[in-house]
Amino acid sequence: MPFTPIHMGPGILIKSWLQGSFSLMVFGWTQIVMDIQPLIVTIMGEGHLHGYTHTYVGAVLIAILPL
């Protein structure tokens, strides 16, 4: 579902546990990038709601992209 703010709750909890070794900003941006595809599907009304961006391969590619 393309509602990134819902994902930020667990991200904030993880940030409180891992502090310096977890970037909440990077986590937030990856959630936005991952949710662009389901948002487009929702607007257009066709396609798979959770497509390639919600697979392990897609997530890894998104994670590598900023490097």
C-alpha positions in Angstrom: 0.0 0.0 0.0 1.4 3.4 -0.9 1.3 5.0 2.5 4.9 5.6 3.5 4.1 7.3 6.9 2.8 3.9 8.1 6.2 2.4 7.4 8.0 5.1 9.4 6.7 3.8 12.8 8.8 0.7 12.7 11.7 2.7 11.2 11.6 5.1 14.2 11.6 2.1 16.6 14.6 0.5 14.8 16.4 3.9 14.9 15.9 4.1 18.7 17.5 0.6 19.0 20.4 1.0 16.5 21.0 4.8 16.7 24.2 5.5 14.9 24.1 2.4 12.6 20.7 3.1 11.1 19.8 6.1 9.0 16.2 7.1 9.3 16.5 9.4 6.3 17.8 6.6 4.0 15.1 4.3 5.3 12.4 7.0 4.6 13.7 7.7 1.0 13.8 4.0 0.2 10.2 3.6 1.4 9.1 6.5 -0.9 11.0 5.0 -3.9 9.5 1.6 -3.3 6.0 3.0 -3.1 6.1 5.0 -6.3 5.2 1.9 -8.4 2.1 0.9 -6.3 1.0 4.6 -6.3 1.2 4.6 -10.1 -0.8 1.4 -10.3 -3.4 2.8 -7.9 -3.8 6.0 -10.0 -3.8 4.2 -13.4 -6.0 1.3 -12.2 -4.0 -1.5 -13.9 -1.0 -3.6 -13.1 0.2 -5.4 -10.0 -0.1 -3.4 -6.9 3.1 -4.7 -5.4 5.3 -5.4 -8.3 9.1 -5.7 -8.8 9.9 -3.0 -6.2 8.4 -5.2 -3.4 10.6 -8.2 -4.1 14.0 -9.0 -2.6 15.8 -8.2 -5.9 13.9 -5.0 -6.3 14.6 -3.9 -2.8 18.3 -4.7 -3.2 18.5 -2.7 -6.4 16.8 0.3 -4.7 19.2 0.0 -1.8 22.2 0.0 -4.1 20.9 2.8 -6.3 22.0 5.8 -4.1 25.6 4.5 -4.0 
